[in-house]
């Protein structure tokens, strides 16, 4: 099987198009990606539990529109609200870490 010379890894692509880690553009990109990733993780967890956005909202004391906006990365979330959505709405546990 021949390797396509035009293909690059995702990391290589991001480095070329956005910039290497530590640059202003890359820091902004990475922050946006983490926010996007949170929405995807919430949506995946909700699907795994077989719940609708409305059910998660009811269980966590928010509303369907709020859950939808979080999943689509259209809304910032307070840590306490995120924790409530995960624990009460999804029956999960929030884990945080700090990396250097």
N, C-alpha and C positions, 0 to 999 in steps of 0.2 A: 504494500500500500504506500503510495507516494504522499509525502507531506506537502501540503499547500504552503508555499512560501509567503503568501499574503496573510495567512492566519497568525494572530498574536494572542497571547493570553489576555484575560480581562485586566489584570494588573498592568501589563505593558501598555494596553490601550489607554487606560486611565492616566498613567504616567505621561504618555505622549499628548493626549488631548486636554487634560486638566492640569497636569503638573505633578511633580514628585511630592511625596509626603513632606510636610513642613512649610510648603508654600501657601500663600494666602488663598489662592484659588482652590487648592486641594483641601485645605482645612474647611473651607466653606462647603465644598462638594461632599466631603466626608460627613459633616454635620447634617446636611440634607439627606444623605443616604441613611443615616441612623434613624432619622425621623420617619422616613419612608419604610424602613425595615420594621419599625415598631407597629405601624399600621398593618403590614403584611402578617406579622406574628399574631396580632390580635385576631385578624380575620381567620387565619389558619386554626387557631385555638378554638374559636367559635364554631367553625365548621366541624372540627374533630369532636366537639361536645354535642353537635347536632342542634345547635341553638340558632335562633334568628337574632338579628340585631335588636329587635324589640324585646325579646326575652332577656337578653343580656342587659339591656337598658333597665328593664323593670327590676331585675334582680339586684342591680348595682345602684339604683336610685338616680339614673340619668334618663335621657330620652333617646329614641331611635336615631334621630338626626345627629346627635352628638357622637354616637357610636359610629355611624356612617362616615362622618367627617374625620374621625380619628383613623378609621381604616383607609381612607383615601388621602391621608396626610394633609388635610385641609384645616386642621385645628390643633393648636398646642394643648397639652394636657398637664394639669398639676399632678405632682407625684402622688399626693393623697388620693386623687380621683382615679389615677391609673391603678393604684393598689386596690382600691375598692372594686373597680371593674374586674380585675384579675381574680381577686379572692372571692368576692360575693357574686359577681356576674358569671365568672367562668369556673369557679371552684379550684383555682390554681394558686400558685405562690409566686410572688415577684422576687427575683434575684437580681441584685445590682453588683456591678464590679467597676473598678477604676483601673485603667491600664496606662502605663507610661511607655 
